[in-house]
């Protein structure tokens, strides 16, 4: 494990710990997170946990990225095609 890297067990156990979450947020922004870590972050922010002001922008960004990804999924494209006719 490299410096600054957090193992998945720590993340799952401590995602409610702001320091751990901030380290993970930085790794996310640097494109260094695994899909499992990204899912943990998204799950945390989507569940409506109270976050401090300094995390609000990140929480909105990751939720929007997930929304965009779901709109671009095969299901999203099929739904658009169905609606658009």
C-alpha positions in Angstrom: 0.0 0.0 0.0 1.4 3.4 -1.0 1.5 6.5 1.2 -1.9 8.1 1.4 -3.7 5.1 0.1 -6.5 3.8 2.3 -7.5 0.2 2.3 -11.1 -0.7 1.6 -11.7 -2.1 5.1 -10.7 1.3 6.6 -13.0 3.1 4.2 -16.0 0.9 4.8 -15.5 1.2 8.5 -14.7 4.9 8.6 -16.5 6.6 5.7 -18.4 8.7 8.3 -15.0 10.0 9.5 -14.5 13.3 7.7 -10.7 13.0 7.5 -10.9 9.7 5.8 -13.7 10.9 3.5 -11.7 14.0 2.6 -8.6 11.9 1.7 -10.9 9.7 -0.5 -12.4 12.8 -2.1 -8.9 14.1 -3.0 -8.1 10.6 -4.5 -11.4 10.7 -6.4 -10.5 14.1 -7.9 -7.1 12.8 -8.8 -8.7 9.8 -10.5 -7.0 7.4 -8.1 -10.1 5.7 -6.6 -11.3 2.3 -7.4 -14.9 1.7 -8.6 -15.7 0.3 -5.1 -14.4 3.4 -3.4 -16.3 5.6 -5.8 -19.5 3.7 -5.0 -18.9 4.1 -1.2 -18.5 7.8 -1.7 -21.6 8.1 -3.8 -23.6 6.0 -1.4 -22.5 8.2 1.5 -23.4 11.4 -0.2 -26.7 10.1 -1.7 -28.0 8.9 1.6 -28.5 12.5 2.8 -25.8 12.5 5.5 -25.3 15.9 6.9 -22.1 17.3 5.4 -20.2 20.4 6.3 -20.2 23.4 4.0 -16.7 22.5 2.7 -18.1 19.2 1.4 -21.3 20.5 -0.2 -19.7 21.2 -3.6 -18.1 17.7 -3.7 -21.3 16.0 -2.7 -23.2 17.8 -5.5 -20.5 17.1 -8.0 -20.4 13.3 -7.4 -24.2 13.1 -7.4 -24.3 15.0 -10.7 -21.6 12.8 -12.2 -23.6 9.7 -11.2 -26.8 11.2 -12.7 -24.9 12.0 -16.0 -23.5 8.5 -16.1 -26.9 6.9 -15.6 -28.4 9.1 -18.3 -25.7 7.9 -20.7 -26.1 4.3 -19.8 -27.8 1.9 -22.3 -31.0 2.1 -20.2 -30.8 5.9 -20.3 -30.4 6.0 -24.0 -33.2 3.5 -24.5 -35.5 5.6 -22.3 -34.6 8.8 -24.2 -35.3 7.0 -27.5 -38.6 5.8 -26.2 -39.6 9.3 -25.0 -38.3 11.1 -28.1 -40.0 8.6 -30.4 
